[in-house]
């Protein structure tokens, strides 16, 4: 058996004006009108591996002409993904902005409260085949998600007038942090001709994963400096279960300075009951965790390849709307991404 042979390299250079990355009703739908994508390539370093987008024309590489162009990146979310995964759906379903009608319910959250996102992210089915049996995985040493600091430095200077309450370094940090809310997902289907999708698996890579990303919580959607509320108490949004008077815990929220660049940082309006989310979760409230893995753990991904049998894989690149590194300044950011694959076992 040959070990750890590099077999593929995906290079993405993205000049991104991503979208206002808050969860506001305006931000979730608006997106960016200035997205630029170049040098988007899938390459293979040996003749044993080939790739195709139509299962007819196989190549040793793909470039921009083979892959979709995303005009606008709009923050979406993997919340409620268990429903389509359990059904072995052949394309991932991402959710976008919430329905305002939920504010009037306040007792439960359904997937139907959120529209499916039909744009704002990249998703592409590819066919991967090898001349021998093997197992492919992510090469974590050669995979990078990096902010383009030089370009963002120039942008930070231009944005100083628009955000006078932030220093140059604060603006630059916001711009560079866009990669922290970036996600790469792989939906591994079955071999071509396998209608049962026996190898079905879904993986989400969070390149800068440090903490758990919860797909729900309290939000300041209109960026007025106060968390949204209904009927004298703050409202909950996202994939949340077991919402009841017995599970919700209310407490005092410490007043904080709000710069209105993030829907996650706000204050409780006077006369409104503040939901203490950590205490409520200890008391039985269930907030779904994002099912992601850190880049350093991505070699746990195993893609079984049979000799000359195409494996169907859906690659998706998106911004996770519930990642708290999302701010309004992310919309101007530039970043670069390199994704590399390698064989860990080959017969």
C-alpha positions as CSV (number, residue, x, y, z in Angstrom):
1,X,0.0,0.0,0.0
2,X,1.3,3.4,-0.8
3,X,0.7,6.1,1.8
4,X,0.0,9.8,1.7
5,X,0.5,10.5,-1.9
6,X,-0.7,14.0,-3.0
7,X,-3.4,13.6,-5.6
8,X,-5.3,16.8,-5.9
9,X,-5.1,20.5,-5.4
10,X,-7.9,23.0,-5.4
11,X,-6.9,26.6,-5.6
12,X,-9.3,29.4,-5.0
13,X,-8.4,33.1,-5.1
14,X,-11.4,35.2,-4.2
15,X,-11.7,38.9,-4.2
16,X,-14.8,39.1,-2.0
17,X,-17.3,41.7,-1.2
18,X,-19.2,39.0,0.5
19,X,-22.4,40.4,1.9
20,X,-23.4,42.2,5.0
21,X,-22.9,39.2,7.2
22,X,-25.4,39.9,9.9
23,X,-28.6,38.0,10.2
24,X,-30.8,40.9,9.5
25,X,-33.7,40.5,7.0
26,X,-32.0,43.0,4.7
27,X,-28.5,41.6,5.0
28,X,-29.5,38.0,4.5
29,X,-31.1,38.8,1.1
30,X,-29.0,41.6,-0.3
31,X,-25.6,40.0,-0.8
32,X,-22.7,41.5,-2.6
33,X,-22.7,43.0,-6.1
34,X,-18.9,43.1,-6.3
35,X,-17.7,39.5,-6.0
36,X,-14.7,38.6,-8.1
37,X,-13.5,35.0,-8.5
38,X,-10.4,34.0,-10.3
39,X,-7.8,31.1,-10.3
40,X,-10.4,28.6,-9.2
41,X,-8.7,25.3,-10.1
42,X,-8.9,21.7,-9.3
43,X,-5.6,20.0,-10.1
44,X,-4.2,16.5,-9.9
45,X,-0.5,15.7,-9.5
46,X,-0.6,12.2,-11.0
47,X,-2.2,10.4,-13.9
48,X,-4.2,8.0,-11.7
49,X,-6.8,10.5,-10.8
50,X,-9.3,12.3,-13.1
51,X,-12.1,14.7,-12.6
52,X,-15.2,15.7,-14.5
53,X,-18.2,17.9,-14.2
54,X,-20.4,15.9,-16.5
55,X,-19.1,12.3,-16.2
56,X,-18.2,12.4,-19.9
57,X,-15.2,14.6,-20.4
58,X,-12.6,13.7,-17.8
59,X,-9.6,16.0,-17.2
60,X,-6.5,16.2,-15.0
61,X,-7.7,19.6,-13.9
62,X,-10.7,22.0,-13.8
63,X,-10.6,25.8,-14.1
64,X,-13.0,28.7,-13.9
65,X,-14.8,27.7,-17.1
66,X,-15.8,24.4,-15.5
67,X,-17.0,25.8,-12.1
68,X,-19.9,28.1,-11.3
69,X,-19.5,31.9,-10.8
70,X,-21.1,33.3,-7.7
71,X,-22.2,36.9,-8.4
72,X,-23.2,37.5,-4.8
73,X,-22.1,35.7,-1.6
74,X,-25.0,35.9,0.9
75,X,-24.7,34.5,4.4
76,X,-26.6,31.2,4.7
77,X,-26.8,28.5,7.3
78,X,-26.6,24.7,7.6
79,X,-29.3,24.8,10.3
80,X,-32.0,22.1,9.9
81,X,-29.6,20.0,7.8
82,X,-30.5,16.8,9.6
83,X,-33.8,16.6,7.7
84,X,-32.3,16.5,4.2
85,X,-29.3,14.4,5.4
86,X,-31.7,11.8,6.8
87,X,-33.5,11.7,3.5
88,X,-30.2,11.3,1.6
89,X,-30.9,14.4,-0.5
90,X,-28.4,14.7,-3.4
91,X,-27.8,18.4,-2.9
92,X,-27.3,20.3,0.4
93,X,-30.1,22.7,1.4
94,X,-28.9,25.9,3.1
95,X,-31.3,28.3,4.9
96,X,-31.4,32.1,4.6
97,X,-33.3,34.8,6.5
98,X,-36.0,34.0,9.0
99,X,-39.7,34.7,8.7
100,X,-40.9,37.7,10.6
101,X,-44.0,35.6,11.5
102,X,-41.9,33.7,14.0
103,X,-41.8,36.7,16.3
104,X,-45.5,36.2,16.8
105,X,-45.1,32.6,17.8
106,X,-42.3,32.6,20.4
107,X,-43.0,29.0,21.4
108,X,-41.2,27.0,18.8
109,X,-39.0,27.2,15.6
110,X,-39.6,25.2,12.5
111,X,-37.5,24.7,9.4
112,X,-40.4,26.2,7.4
113,X,-39.9,29.5,9.2
114,X,-36.7,29.9,7.1
115,X,-36.6,30.0,3.3
116,X,-34.2,27.8,1.4
117,X,-31.3,29.7,-0.1
118,X,-31.2,29.3,-3.9
119,X,-28.2,31.5,-4.4
120,X,-25.4,33.3,-2.6
121,X,-23.1,30.3,-2.3
122,X,-21.1,28.0,-4.6
123,X,-22.2,24.4,-5.0
124,X,-21.0,22.0,-7.7
125,X,-21.3,18.3,-8.4
126,X,-18.0,16.8,-9.5
127,X,-17.1,13.2,-10.5
128,X,-13.8,11.8,-9.1
129,X,-12.3,8.6,-10.4
130,X,-9.0,6.8,-10.0
131,X,-7.2,4.1,-11.9
132,X,-6.9,2.0,-8.8
133,X,-8.7,1.4,-5.5
134,X,-7.9,3.9,-2.8
135,X,-9.0,6.3,0.0
136,X,-8.8,10.0,-0.5
137,X,-8.8,12.6,2.2
138,X,-8.0,16.3,2.8
139,X,-4.3,17.3,2.9
140,X,-4.5,19.6,6.0
141,X,-0.9,20.7,5.5
142,X,-1.5,22.2,2.1
143,X,-5.1,23.5,2.7
144,X,-5.3,27.2,3.6
145,X,-8.0,29.8,4.1
146,X,-6.2,33.2,4.2
147,X,-7.3,36.8,4.3
148,X,-5.5,39.0,1.7
149,X,-4.1,41.5,4.1
150,X,-2.6,43.8,1.5
151,X,-5.9,44.3,-0.3
152,X,-7.8,44.6,3.0
153,X,-5.3,47.2,4.2
154,X,-6.2,49.4,1.2
155,X,-9.9,48.8,1.8
156,X,-9.6,49.7,5.5
157,X,-8.2,53.1,4.6
158,X,-11.1,53.7,2.2
159,X,-13.7,52.6,4.8
160,X,-12.4,54.9,7.5
161,X,-14.9,57.5,6.5
162,X,-17.8,55.1,6.5
163,X,-16.9,53.8,9.9
164,X,-15.5,56.8,11.8
165,X,-16.1,55.1,15.2
166,X,-13.7,52.3,14.4
167,X,-9.9,52.6,14.2
168,X,-7.9,51.5,11.1
169,X,-6.8,48.3,12.9
170,X,-10.4,47.5,14.0
171,X,-11.6,47.8,10.5
172,X,-8.8,45.7,9.2
173,X,-9.5,43.0,11.7
174,X,-13.1,42.9,10.7
175,X,-12.1,42.5,7.0
176,X,-9.5,39.8,7.7
177,X,-11.9,37.8,10.0
178,X,-14.1,37.0,7.0
179,X,-12.3,33.6,6.6
180,X,-13.5,32.6,10.1
181,X,-17.1,32.5,8.9
182,X,-16.2,30.7,5.7
183,X,-17.2,27.1,5.3
184,X,-16.3,24.4,2.8
185,X,-18.6,21.4,2.7
186,X,-18.4,18.1,1.0
187,X,-21.5,16.0,0.3
188,X,-20.1,12.5,-0.7
189,X,-22.8,10.6,-2.6
190,X,-22.4,7.1,-4.0
191,X,-20.5,5.8,-6.9
192,X,-22.0,6.6,-10.3
193,X,-24.8,4.1,-10.8
194,X,-25.3,3.6,-7.0
195,X,-28.9,4.8,-6.6
196,X,-28.8,4.0,-2.9
197,X,-25.8,6.3,-2.2
198,X,-24.2,3.7,0.1
199,X,-21.2,6.0,0.8
200,X,-23.4,9.0,1.7
201,X,-21.7,11.4,4.1
202,X,-21.8,15.1,4.7
203,X,-18.8,17.1,6.0
204,X,-18.5,20.7,7.0
205,X,-15.0,22.2,7.4
206,X,-14.7,25.3,9.6
207,X,-11.1,26.4,8.9
208,X,-10.7,28.5,12.1
209,X,-12.9,26.5,14.4
210,X,-12.1,27.3,18.0
211,X,-15.5,27.1,19.7
212,X,-18.9,25.5,19.0
213,X,-21.1,27.5,16.6
214,X,-24.7,27.4,17.8
215,X,-27.3,27.7,15.1
216,X,-29.7,29.8,17.1
217,X,-29.9,32.5,19.7
218,X,-31.0,36.1,20.3
219,X,-30.3,38.7,17.6
220,X,-30.5,42.4,16.9
221,X,-31.8,42.1,13.3
222,X,-32.5,45.7,12.6
223,X,-29.3,46.9,14.3
224,X,-31.0,49.4,16.5
225,X,-28.8,48.4,19.4
226,X,-31.4,46.2,21.1
227,X,-32.1,42.5,20.9
228,X,-35.4,41.8,19.1
229,X,-38.3,41.0,21.3
230,X,-42.0,40.1,21.3
231,X,-44.6,40.3,24.0
232,X,-42.2,41.8,26.5
233,X,-39.4,39.2,26.2
234,X,-36.5,38.7,23.8
235,X,-37.2,36.4,20.8
236,X,-35.3,33.3,19.9
237,X,-34.2,32.5,16.3
238,X,-32.6,29.5,14.6
239,X,-32.7,25.8,15.1
240,X,-34.0,25.6,18.7
241,X,-36.1,23.0,20.5
242,X,-37.8,22.6,23.8
243,X,-38.8,26.3,24.1
244,X,-41.1,26.6,27.1
245,X,-41.7,28.7,30.2
246,X,-40.0,26.0,32.2
247,X,-36.9,25.8,30.0
248,X,-36.3,29.6,29.5
249,X,-34.2,31.3,32.1
250,X,-34.3,35.1,32.4
251,X,-31.6,37.2,33.9
252,X,-30.0,40.7,33.9
253,X,-27.9,41.6,30.8
254,X,-24.8,43.8,31.5
255,X,-25.0,47.0,29.4
256,X,-22.4,47.0,26.7
257,X,-21.1,49.4,24.1
258,X,-22.7,48.7,20.7
259,X,-21.1,49.8,17.4
260,X,-23.9,48.3,15.3
261,X,-21.7,46.2,13.0
262,X,-22.9,42.9,14.4
263,X,-26.4,41.6,15.1
264,X,-24.9,39.4,17.8
265,X,-23.9,42.3,20.1
266,X,-26.7,44.4,21.5
267,X,-28.4,45.4,24.7
268,X,-31.8,44.4,26.3
269,X,-34.4,47.2,25.8
270,X,-35.8,48.6,29.0
271,X,-38.9,46.7,30.1
272,X,-38.0,43.6,28.1
273,X,-37.1,40.3,29.8
274,X,-33.6,39.2,28.8
275,X,-33.1,35.5,27.9
276,X,-30.1,34.1,29.6
277,X,-29.1,31.6,26.9
278,X,-26.4,29.6,28.7
279,X,-28.6,29.1,31.8
280,X,-31.6,28.2,29.6
281,X,-29.6,25.6,27.9
282,X,-28.6,24.1,31.2
283,X,-32.3,24.2,32.1
284,X,-33.4,22.1,29.1
285,X,-33.4,24.5,26.1
286,X,-31.8,22.8,23.0
287,X,-29.9,25.0,20.6
288,X,-28.5,23.0,17.6
289,X,-24.7,22.9,17.3
290,X,-23.1,23.3,13.9
291,X,-21.9,19.8,12.8
292,X,-18.5,21.0,11.6
293,X,-14.9,19.9,12.0
294,X,-11.8,22.0,12.3
295,X,-9.3,22.0,9.3
296,X,-6.7,20.2,11.5
297,X,-9.2,17.3,11.9
298,X,-10.2,17.1,8.2
299,X,-8.1,14.1,7.5
300,X,-10.9,12.2,9.3
301,X,-12.8,12.6,6.0
302,X,-12.4,9.3,4.0
303,X,-13.5,9.1,0.4
304,X,-13.5,5.5,-0.9
305,X,-12.5,5.2,-4.5
306,X,-12.9,2.0,-6.6
307,X,-10.9,1.6,-9.8
308,X,-12.4,3.6,-12.7
309,X,-15.7,4.0,-10.8
310,X,-16.7,7.7,-10.6
311,X,-17.5,9.0,-7.1
312,X,-20.0,11.8,-7.0
313,X,-19.1,14.7,-4.6
314,X,-20.9,18.0,-4.2
315,X,-18.5,20.8,-3.2
316,X,-20.0,23.9,-1.5
317,X,-18.4,27.1,-0.4
318,X,-20.5,29.4,1.8
319,X,-20.6,31.9,4.7
320,X,-22.2,30.5,7.8
321,X,-24.6,33.2,9.0
322,X,-24.6,32.1,12.6
323,X,-20.8,32.4,13.0
324,X,-20.3,35.3,15.4
325,X,-17.3,36.4,13.4
326,X,-19.7,37.8,10.8
327,X,-19.9,41.6,10.9
328,X,-21.1,44.2,8.4
329,X,-17.6,44.9,7.4
330,X,-17.1,41.4,6.0
331,X,-18.9,42.5,2.9
332,X,-15.8,44.2,1.7
333,X,-13.2,41.5,2.4
334,X,-10.8,39.7,0.2
335,X,-9.5,36.2,0.9
336,X,-7.7,33.3,-0.8
337,X,-8.3,29.6,-0.4
338,X,-6.3,26.5,-1.3
339,X,-7.8,23.1,-0.9
340,X,-5.6,20.0,-1.3
341,X,-6.5,16.3,-1.4
342,X,-4.2,13.3,-0.9
343,X,-4.4,9.6,-1.0
344,X,-3.9,7.9,2.4
345,X,-4.3,4.4,1.0
346,X,-3.8,3.1,-2.5
347,X,-3.8,-0.4,-3.8
